[in-house]
Amino acid sequence: MGAAEVAVDEETGRVRVLKTATVADVGRAINPQLVERQDEGGTLQGLGNALYEELVYEDGLLLNETLLDYRVPGFEDVPDEMHCIIVENEDGPGPYGAKGCGEGALAAVTAAVATAVADAGVPVTELPLTPERVWRGIQDLKKEGA
C-alpha cells in the first residue's frame, strides 16, 4: 500500500512529491533499518515510473538509450518525508518467517502519485506524468471551464 502528497505547479506542470507513506509486509523484519531502506528504494523507483521514466521511439529507433537522455529520479526528487510502516506476520518462507521486501512500494507509490495528481484536479490518462503532459491536462481543463 502507498500514499503520496504532491504539489502541482499550474504554470509549468511540474509535479513535486512532498510526502510518501508505504506499508511493507515483510513477514519478519530481521533488520528493520534495512527494510526501511529497501522500501525507500522501491519508493524512488515508483516515483521514476510515475513522473519520469519512458522509452521514446521515433521511426522504430530508441531516442533515449542512455542515462543522459533517460530520466530517473535524482536527489532533488526525493520527497521531504518518506514513511515506511513495517507489518510483521511471521508468515514468510525465510528464517523466522521473513519474506522479501522493497518491491511492494514500487507499484503502490506509482499509483499513489497518479491518484494524488488526479485528486489535485488534473486528469491522469498516461504515465509518466511529465510536466508537459500535466500542463496540457491543466490547459484542457481551463478550455472546458471557459
N, C-alpha and C positions, 0 to 999 in steps of 0.2 A: 504494500500500500504506500501511496505517496501523496504529498500535498505541496503546493507551491504558492507563494505570494509574489506577484510580479508588478512592475511598473511599466506602462506603455507610454512612450513618448509619441504624442499625436502628430508632432511636426516631422519627425524622422522615421517613425515606425519601429524604432529600436525597442526591444523588449529586454528589460533588466530583471533578472530573478533575484529577489531580495531575500527570501527565506525558503527553505525546503524542510520537509519532515518526512521520514520514511519509517517503515516498520520492517524489521528483519527477523524472520522466523528461522532461527539457526539451530533449533534442537537443543543444543547446549553450547553456550559461549565459553569455550575453554580459555580464550584470550579476548575479553570484551573490547579492549582498545583496538585490537586488530580487526575485530568485527566492524567497529565503527569506521575505521579507515577504509576497509573494503567497501562498506556501504557508501562512503563519501566518493570513492572512485566510481561506483555504479551510478551515483547521482550525477557526477560530471559527465559520464557517458550519456546519460539520459538527457542532460542539457544539450549536449552535442547533437543528438538526434532531433531534439525539439527545435533548436534555433539555428544550427549551422551546417551540419554535415549533409552533403548532397553531391552525388556524382553528376557532372554536367557533360552532356554529349552534344556534338554537332556533326552532322553527316556521318554518324557512326563512330566518331573519334572522341575519346575521353579528353576533355579540356583541362580538368583539374586533377592531374595524376600525381602531383607531388604535394608535400605539406606547405609549399609556398603558395599554392592555389586552393588546396582543400582545407577549409576552415574547421578547426576543432577548438573547444574551449581552452582559454588560457587563464592565467592567474587573475586577470582583470574580470573574468566572467564568474569567478567563484562567488556564490551568494554570501551575504554578510552573516547569515545564520544558517547552519545545517544541523538538523536534529535527527538522531537515529534512536528509535525505540527498539530495544532487543527483546524478542519474545523467546522464551526458553520452555519447550515442552518435553525435552529429552527424548524425542521420538525419531531421531535420525539414525542412519546406519553406521555412523562413525563412533569413535571412542566416547563413552559416557553419553551417548545419544546425540552426538554432534552431527550437523549436516552442513553443506556448503552455504556460502554467503557471498554477498556482493552483487550478484547478477539481478536479484529481485528489484533493486532500486531502479535499474535502467529503464524498463518499460513503465514502471509506476511514475517516475519523475517526468518522462516524456509526456504521458497522458495528463499529469497534474499541471504541467506548464501550459499545454494546449487548452485545458479546461479553464485555467486562470485567465488566459488571454480572451477566451470566449466569454467568460464572466465579466471581463472588463468592457465587453460590448463589441469586440472585433470578431467577425465571423472567421472560423478556422475551417479551411477546406483542404489544406495541403501543408505538409511539413517538408522542409524546415520552415519555421516562422521567421523568414529573413526580414530585415527592415523593409525591403521593397514590397514584399507580399503583405505585410501588416499595414504599411502605409496605403497600399492600394485598397485594402479592405476598409480602412478608415475613410478614404475618399469615396468609395462606393456607398458607404453609409450616409455620408454627407449629401451625395446626389439624391439618394432616396428620400432623405428628410427635407430636401429643398422644395 
